[in-house]
Amino acid sequence: MRDTPFSLTNEQRAAILERLFKLLQDHYVFPDVAKNVEETLQQRLNAGDYDEFTTADVFCELITEHMYEISQDRHLSLLFRADRQPLYEGKNLYNDPEWLKTFRQEAILQNFGFQRVERLAGNIGYLDLRSFFPPEFAGDTAVAVMTFLAHTSALIIDLRYNDGGENYMAHLLSSYFFEGEPLLLNSFYLRPLQSTHQCWTLPYVPGKRYVDKPVYVLTGAQTASAAEEFAYTLQQLKRATIVGARTMGAANPIEHYQITSHVAAYIPMGHAINAITGTNWEGTGVIPEREVPEATALKVAHLEAVQNVLDTLKEKTSSEAYKVFEKETRLLIKGLLSNEQKQV
C-alpha cells in the first residue's frame, strides 16, 4: 500500500528525534531536563515503542505527551502542520519579510486579538482579549481600546480564551494600570544569551492611565503563556482580582524551530522570574482569588464590580447624578442576584 504524504518510516522518526535532541541540547532552558528527555525518548525509540505510530500527527502528539511527562513543561512540544512550511534553520522569523507579512495579515484578520470591548451596565468596562500580538502591530488598537475604557468605573478583562502570544503587549497593557516611576514586572533568564532581561512598566503611554479603579481579570483552563503573565503580574502587584478557573501553567518563553517542512519544535529557551515572588506560574497556573466555574466568571466579576463601584462613589459624591446612578445600579444588582439564585 502506498504511503500517505504524512506517514513516517522508522528512519524518518529517528531523524526527527535526532534533530529534536540537538535542539534541546543547544537551546532548552534546563540542560539537565533536556538530557533526561533525550535519554528517555531514545530508549523508547530503540525499544520499538514508536514503531506502530506511522502518521506524523499522531507521532508528534505522542512525543509531546512523553516530553511533558518528564519535563512538566507545557510549552515544550512537537507539532505537525499539513501545509508545507519553509525551513528557517536558526533564522529569526521577525527578520524575514515574507514571514512577517503573513504574520501581520493573520493578526489583522483577528483584529489583533481584541475580540470585544464594551461598557456593561453599572459603567463597568469589559474587554474580551483572545491573544497578545506585538505592539508594533497592535499598539494603535490597544491604545484605542484603553481610551474607550478610560472613563468606566471598573474594568473586567476577559482572558478565559486567550492562549498568549507576545509578552511585550502584556507589558504595554499592564503599564496603563500604574503611575509614577517605572515598575519592575518580571525578568526573563534567556539561555541563548546567558543573560537576564528585565521588563518594566512604560514611563509613557498614550491617553489616560487606568489607576485607582478596580480591575478584574477572568481566567480559565485555556488561559496560557503571555495571558498568564499578565494575570499573574497584576495579581502579585495587588492591582487586579483574578476570577474564574486556574490557568494552564505555561510560563517559559519559547522559540520555534522547523525540523521538517511539516514538523516543528517549540522549545522554551528561558524562564520567567516575577519581581514579587521570585518565581512564576509554570506548572501551577495562576490561582484565582475568586475560584469559580469559567462559565460564571463574568457574572461573578460583574456583580462584585458594581457593588464595589457603589461603595466607592458613595464616599465621593451626593450629587443628583449619583443618586440616579445608584438607583439604576441597585436594580442591576438585584437582577444579577436574582439570576444567580435561579441558576442555583
N, C-alpha and C positions, 0 to 999 in steps of 0.2 A: 504494500500500500504506500502511495506517495506521501511524503511528509507534508504537513501543513506549513505555511510560511513561518509560523511561530513555534514549531516544535524544536526540541533541543536534543542533540546527541549527547552521549556521555562526555565526549571530548569538549563540546561546547559548554556544558555545565561546569566542567573542570576549569576551562579557560575563563569563564565569568568569575568563578570564585578566586582564581589566581589573581586576576586583576583587582577584585574587591579587597583581597588580603593586602595587596601592595598599597592601595589607597588608605586602608585602615592604619597600616604601619606608618605611613607618611603624614597622615592628617588627623586621625581621630584624637580627640582631646585627652583621652585617658589611655596611654600606651599599654598599660598592663591589661586593661579590659580588651583592647584590640588584640593582644596576643592570645588571650583566653578565647575570644571569639574565633580567631583563626584556627587554633588547635582543635577546638570542639567541632567546627564545621568540617575541617579537613578529615577528622576521624570519621564523621558521618558519611562523607563522600567516599572515603576508602572502604567503608563497611557496606557500601551499596544502598544506603538509606534513601538516596535521591534518584535511584535508577528508574523507578516507576513514574516519576514526575517529569513527563516528557514535554509538557507545554510550558512556554516561558512565563505566562502569567501566574500559573499555579506554583512554579518553582520560585519565582520572586516572592510570592506571599509566604511560602514556607520558610525561605531563608530569613525574611524579615521577622517572622514569628520566632525562629530559633535564635536570632541575634538579640531579640528583646528578652527572651528567657535568660540570657547570660548577662546582658548589659543593663536591663531595666531602663533603656533609653528609648523614648517614644519617637525621637527624630531619626534614629538610625534605621535605615530602610533600603530595600532594593525594590525598584518599581519598574513595571512593564508598561510600555505605550505602543499601541498598534500602529500609530502613524510614525513614520520614519523620522528620526531626529539627527541633526548634524553632530558629528563627533568633535567636541570642543577641545578635549585633551588639555586640561590645565589652563584653559583660557578664561579670563574674566568676562562673563557674558555681558556685563554692563559696558564693556569696551567694544562690543560687537554691534555695529549699526543696524544690521538686519534683525538680529535677535531683539534689540532694544525697540525697534519699530513695531515688531509683532507684539511684544510685551505691553507696550503703551496702548496699542489698539485694543488688546484684551482688557486692559484696565479701564479704558474709556467705555467699552461696552458694558462694564459692570458699574459704571458711574463711580469708579474708584472705591467701591465697597460701601458707599453711602446709600443704603437701601431706602431709608425713610427718615424724614425729620418733620416734626410737627409739635404743636402746642396742645397738650392734653388739658382736660378740664381741671380747674384749680390753678391755672397758669403754671403747669408743670411741663418742662421741656422734655422731648423724647427723641432720641437718636438711635436708629437701628443701623448698626455698623457691621458689615459682613466680612470685611478684610481690611488690612493695612497696606496700602500701596505707597511707594516712595513719595516723599513730599515734593520732589521736583516734578512729579506727575500730578499729584492730588492736592498740593498745598492750597491752591486757589479755592478748590471745592471745600476743603476743611475750614478755611477762613470764612467762607460764605455761610457754612453751617453754624459755626460758632457765633457769627454776627446775628443770624436769625434767632439763636437761642439766648442771646445775651441778656434779655430783659425778662426771662422767665424767673420764677421764684425758687425753683428747684429743678434738678435735671436728672433724667434717667437715661443711661447709656446701655443699650441692649447688645451684649456680646455673646448671646447664647448660641449663635450660629456663625461665629467668627473663628476662622481657622488660622488666623495670624497673618504673617507677612513681614513687612519692613518695619523694624523697631524704631527707625527714625521718625516715622509718622506717629508712633506711640509717644515719643518724646515731645513732638510738636503739640499734640493734643493735651498731654499732661501739663505743658507749660501754661496753658490757659487757666489752670486751677490754683496757681500760686503767684504771689507777687513778691517784690523785694529782690534781694540778691539771688543769683542763680543757685539752684538747689541740686545737690548730687542725687540722682535717681538710682542708677545701677552702674556697675562696672562689668566689663566682659574680658575675661582672660582668653586670648587668642593664641592657640598653639603654633600656627604657622609663623606668626610674628614674634612669638616668645615674649609677649608684652600684654599689658592690661590697658584697655581703653575705657575711659570714664564717660558717662552720659549724664548731662546736666539739663535742667530746665533752661529755656532760652531767655536771654536778657530782654528780648523784644518779641512781641507777637502782634500782628495786625489786628486792630479792633480792640474791644474791651476784654479784659480778663474776667473769668467767671469765679470770683472769690467771695467768701463769706456767705455762701448759699449751699444748701445740701446737695450732694451728688450721690446717686445710687448707680451701681454697675450690676447688670444682670448677667449671670454666668450659667453654663451648663456643661454637660459631658463633652460637647463638641468644641468648646472654647479652648483654643490652643495657642502656644507659641507667643507671638507678639501681643495677642489679645490677653493672654495670661499675664505677661509682663505689665501691661497697662493696669489691669485689675489689681495685681499683687502690689505694685508700686503705690498706687493711690490708697490701698488698704493699709499698708505699713506706715505711710505718712499720715494716717488718720484723716485723709481727705475724702474718702468715699466709703459708703456702706455697700458690701457685696451681698447680693440677694440671688438665690437660686440654688444650683447644684454644684458640687465640686468639679473643677475643670480637669482637662486631660492630663496635665503634668508633663509638658514638653518645654523645657527651658533652654536647652543648649542650642546656640546658633549653628546653622548648617551651611555646607557648600554642596553644590550639585556637580556630579561627575558622570559623564556619559560613558558607560562601559562598552556597549554596542549601540547600534542605531535604534534599538528598541528597549534596551535595558539601561537604567540609570541608578546610581547610588546617591543617597542623601546621607552625608556624613557630618556629624557635629564636630566642629573644629575648635570650639570654645565653650566656656560655661559662664553663666551669669552670677554676679555677686551683688546682692541687694545692699544698698547703703545702710539700711537699718538692721536687717537680720544677719548680714554677712553670709547668707546662703541664698537659696532660690526655691522654686516650686517644682523642680524636676522630680518626677515620680509621685509626689504627694498631691500636686494640683493646688489651686487656690481654694481655700476653705471659706465659704461664705459666713458672715455673721448671722444672716437670716437664711438658714439652710432649709429650702422649701422645694417642692417639685418644680421643674423647669416651666411647666405649663401655667403655673400660678404665680410665677415670679413677678411678672409685670403688675398684676393686680395688688400683690403684697407691697411692692415698692411704691406704687401709685397712692395707695391708701396711707402709707406711712408718710409719704412726701407731703400730701395735702394737710395732714394733721400737723406736721412739722411747720409748714408754712403758716398755718393759722396761729399756732402758738408764738411764732416769731413776730408776725405782723402785729399781733395784739399788743405787744410790748412797745411798738414803734408809732402807732397811729390810732386816732379815734375819729378819723375823717368819715364823711358820708360814703365816699368811695369804698373805704374799707368795710363799712357796715353792710353795704350791698354785696361786696365780695364774700364777706363772712357768711351771710345768709345763703348765698348760692353754693358755697363750698360745704357748708354744713349739710345741705341737701345731697350734695355729691357723696359725702362720706356716708351718710345714711343709706344711699343707694348701693354703694360699694359693699358696706357691711351686710346689707340685706341679701345681695347676690352671693356673698361668701357663705352665709348661713344656709341659703337654699342648696348650694353645692355640697355642703357638709351633710 
